[in-house]
Amino acid sequence: MGGFIWLISALTTIPMLKLLPHFGINKYWAAACLIPIGVPVLAWYMAVKLQELEKR
């Protein structure tokens, strides 16, 4: 089961490397996806940035 969680973490890190620079976030923050809370936190921050971009 532990290996499955690491696989999911790795598979979410790769798209984050591509997405984060579009939101003005350093791509190395994608390493936060290796911890379980990292993906929701980054997704939340990207959503906030997207709302700010839509207001302009």
Secondary structure as the mmCIF struct_conf table of DSSP 4:
data_model
#
loop_
_struct_conf.conf_type_id
_struct_conf.id
_struct_conf.beg_label_comp_id
_struct_conf.beg_label_asym_id
_struct_conf.beg_label_seq_id
_struct_conf.end_label_comp_id
_struct_conf.end_label_asym_id
_struct_conf.end_label_seq_id
HELX_RH_AL_P HELX_RH_AL_P1 GLY A 2 LEU A 19
HELX_RH_3T_P HELX_RH_3T_P1 LEU A 20 PHE A 23
TURN_TY1_P TURN_TY1_P1 GLY A 24 GLY A 24
HELX_RH_3T_P HELX_RH_3T_P2 LYS A 27 LEU A 34
BEND BEND1 ILE A 35 ILE A 35
TURN_TY1_P TURN_TY1_P2 PRO A 36 ILE A 37
HELX_RH_AL_P HELX_RH_AL_P2 GLY A 38 LYS A 55
#
